[in-house]
Amino acid sequence: MSEERSSGKKDPITRRQFVAGAATAIVSAIVGGIVGSQAFPKTVTETVTREATKTLTSTATVSTTVPTTVVSTATKEVTKTATKEVTTTVTVTPTVKKTPVKNAMLLINPVKCTGCMLCAFACAEHWIKEEHPELAGETINLEFSRIRPMRFQYVDVVNVCYQCRLEPYAEGSDKHPCEQVCPTGALHTVPEGEGKEGYYGNGYLWVDKDKCLGIDKCGRCLEVCEEQFGSGISYDPITKKAQVCSMCGGMPVCADACPEGAIEVVAPGRNGRVYAEPPEAKAELYYMKLFGVRRDL
């Protein structure tokens, strides 16, 4: 025994001893925690409650204040925007109903006319819808137009019916020349109060397609008009029946379509025959008046 003490060496700790000591320390820590929580429960609870209350109050204040401000600002902006849009975009346009013009003719101003052909397109579209609606959605055929712009050198001549009439004192009738020579009465004047608004009536010429013999069997209206006046008569490309300007019953679409205002609806005065000439003669007259010289043909 004296020799072991004098050497100063200690016995090594075994694994079993180490595990037992560690378990004892852990159990002691757990027991100490339980005892401490029982000894000071009120202080810990109050501290936790105060900190939680402060955190929740701060969070609630931020979460409720920010959305209220944003919503208020957004509402004001939306209200301003909506008010401006309604004020600037809402307009009221009065509707004016167009009334037919009676006892009139079309007069073309060659100085204003540019030869744009819009009058012919408007006329063709108007009549193809009336007479051949099955074709209206697919094409516009200028052969349906009653008004025919013609291009000459430096000038444009618009050929259309001028509502010519015969002179009773010299020719024994006041009918239109084409109406006078029609063997079946297909070409006739539709009295006021009859016809179809926007198409024919109000004392203007009209062709009854059921009575017309067509270009293959007749053509007298074309001959008498072409010989003297350059022909305001044309023929339907499908039925081959005559067609003439009916002034759209007093509301000509060609005059509305002209962007330059070159087509005027005027009273004929005594007789529209005064203005009717063959296109070639009219082209020479226009050239001379516009440029002050005659052309050397």
ChimeraX attribute file (.defattr): number of C-alpha atoms within 10 A of each C-alpha:
attribute: neighborCount
match mode: 1-to-1
recipient: residues
	/A:1	5
	/A:2	6
	/A:3	7
	/A:4	9
	/A:5	9
	/A:6	8
	/A:7	8
	/A:8	7
	/A:9	8
	/A:10	8
	/A:11	5
	/A:12	6
	/A:13	8
	/A:14	8
	/A:15	9
	/A:16	8
	/A:17	9
	/A:18	11
	/A:19	10
	/A:20	10
	/A:21	11
	/A:22	11
	/A:23	10
	/A:24	11
	/A:25	11
	/A:26	11
	/A:27	11
	/A:28	11
	/A:29	11
	/A:30	11
	/A:31	11
	/A:32	12
	/A:33	12
	/A:34	10
	/A:35	11
	/A:36	11
	/A:37	12
	/A:38	10
	/A:39	10
	/A:40	10
	/A:41	10
	/A:42	10
	/A:43	11
	/A:44	10
	/A:45	10
	/A:46	11
	/A:47	11
	/A:48	10
	/A:49	12
	/A:50	11
	/A:51	11
	/A:52	12
	/A:53	12
	/A:54	11
	/A:55	11
	/A:56	11
	/A:57	12
	/A:58	11
	/A:59	11
	/A:60	11
	/A:61	10
	/A:62	10
	/A:63	11
	/A:64	10
	/A:65	10
	/A:66	10
	/A:67	11
	/A:68	11
	/A:69	11
	/A:70	10
	/A:71	11
	/A:72	10
	/A:73	12
	/A:74	12
	/A:75	12
	/A:76	10
	/A:77	12
	/A:78	10
	/A:79	11
	/A:80	11
	/A:81	11
	/A:82	10
	/A:83	11
	/A:84	10
	/A:85	10
	/A:86	10
	/A:87	9
	/A:88	8
	/A:89	8
	/A:90	7
	/A:91	8
	/A:92	6
	/A:93	5
	/A:94	6
	/A:95	6
	/A:96	6
	/A:97	6
	/A:98	8
	/A:99	10
	/A:100	16
	/A:101	17
	/A:102	18
	/A:103	16
	/A:104	19
	/A:105	27
	/A:106	23
	/A:107	20
	/A:108	19
	/A:109	15
	/A:110	19
	/A:111	13
	/A:112	13
	/A:113	20
	/A:114	16
	/A:115	15
	/A:116	13
	/A:117	18
	/A:118	16
	/A:119	24
	/A:120	24
	/A:121	21
	/A:122	21
	/A:123	25
	/A:124	22
	/A:125	20
	/A:126	21
	/A:127	18
	/A:128	22
	/A:129	14
	/A:130	11
	/A:131	12
	/A:132	11
	/A:133	12
	/A:134	10
	/A:135	12
	/A:136	17
	/A:137	10
	/A:138	8
	/A:139	9
	/A:140	19
	/A:141	15
	/A:142	18
	/A:143	18
	/A:144	24
	/A:145	26
	/A:146	25
	/A:147	25
	/A:148	20
	/A:149	19
	/A:150	15
	/A:151	14
	/A:152	13
	/A:153	9
	/A:154	10
	/A:155	19
	/A:156	21
	/A:157	24
	/A:158	23
	/A:159	22
	/A:160	25
	/A:161	27
	/A:162	23
	/A:163	25
	/A:164	22
	/A:165	20
	/A:166	17
	/A:167	15
	/A:168	10
	/A:169	8
	/A:170	8
	/A:171	11
	/A:172	9
	/A:173	13
	/A:174	14
	/A:175	18
	/A:176	20
	/A:177	21
	/A:178	24
	/A:179	21
	/A:180	18
	/A:181	17
	/A:182	19
	/A:183	14
	/A:184	13
	/A:185	14
	/A:186	17
	/A:187	25
	/A:188	19
	/A:189	19
	/A:190	19
	/A:191	13
	/A:192	13
	/A:193	10
	/A:194	12
	/A:195	16
	/A:196	12
	/A:197	15
	/A:198	18
	/A:199	20
	/A:200	25
	/A:201	24
	/A:202	24
	/A:203	21
	/A:204	23
	/A:205	24
	/A:206	24
	/A:207	21
	/A:208	14
	/A:209	16
	/A:210	9
	/A:211	14
	/A:212	21
	/A:213	17
	/A:214	17
	/A:215	17
	/A:216	8
	/A:217	10
	/A:218	15
	/A:219	20
	/A:220	17
	/A:221	24
	/A:222	21
	/A:223	16
	/A:224	18
	/A:225	21
	/A:226	16
	/A:227	11
	/A:228	13
	/A:229	23
	/A:230	21
	/A:231	23
	/A:232	23
	/A:233	22
	/A:234	23
	/A:235	19
	/A:236	19
	/A:237	12
	/A:238	9
	/A:239	10
	/A:240	16
	/A:241	22
	/A:242	24
	/A:243	22
	/A:244	24
	/A:245	26
	/A:246	25
	/A:247	32
	/A:248	24
	/A:249	25
	/A:250	23
	/A:251	20
	/A:252	26
	/A:253	20
	/A:254	25
	/A:255	22
	/A:256	14
	/A:257	17
	/A:258	20
	/A:259	15
	/A:260	13
	/A:261	13
	/A:262	17
	/A:263	23
	/A:264	17
	/A:265	19
	/A:266	13
	/A:267	15
	/A:268	18
	/A:269	10
	/A:270	9
	/A:271	16
	/A:272	18
	/A:273	19
	/A:274	13
	/A:275	16
	/A:276	21
	/A:277	19
	/A:278	17
	/A:279	22
	/A:280	13
	/A:281	12
	/A:282	19
	/A:283	22
	/A:284	18
	/A:285	15
	/A:286	20
	/A:287	19
	/A:288	13
	/A:289	13
	/A:290	13
	/A:291	10
	/A:292	10
	/A:293	11
	/A:294	12
	/A:295	10
	/A:296	4
	/A:297	3
